[in-house]
Amino acid sequence: MNLKGTKLGLKGAFGIGFFLGTWGLIAAIYSLVEGEGEPFAIILGYSLMMSMFPIVALVGAYASSNLGMTRTDALGSAVMSSVIGNVLAQFIGFLVLIVGTLDDFSASDLADVILSVSSLVLSLCAGLLAGVFRILVTEYEDQDEYEEEEEAEIIGPDLTDTTKRLLSQVIGIEQRLTQVESTVKSERFTKILYGQQ
């Protein structure tokens, strides 16, 4: 099992999830600016902006699924990034709107209106859809072949600078010998072709 690739995929999925979470900040700031101090207009604007989040999550999850080396890594990265993004977006939006409308609404009233389980479920579905689509359009190596290659890399000799240099010299000599051989063969062919001894 390729743990290094999986860890890198998880790190990337967390990073994309945090990036997707900024949508909550964008939605909250936009709704505060456009609502012009009217609490219901602010909440309506925020709700409309957050209703577009599954589309944003779909794009981010598809990008995140590219980080997986195997099918399960790809699907896990897609789902993780979309869910993390949704949770952060709702949390950040909630905090910004509490600060913006503290005089008009209490935190519990805003929590009932803003924090949504259905949005989380939609993001989860978007992540699953993006992951499944990535799996369908991408060819993955078989896990057994990948593990054999990894074992061969571990078991094989350490290539130091000296070994690499010697290997490149041998390859260079082989190439020159091949060129000389082809030149000799072409000269023989020319002599035979024109009847020269």
Summary of the structure (lengths in Angstrom):
residues: 197
radius of gyration: 29.7
end to end distance: 64.4
largest distance: 106.5
contacts: 622
relative contact order: 0.13
helix: 84%
strand: 0%
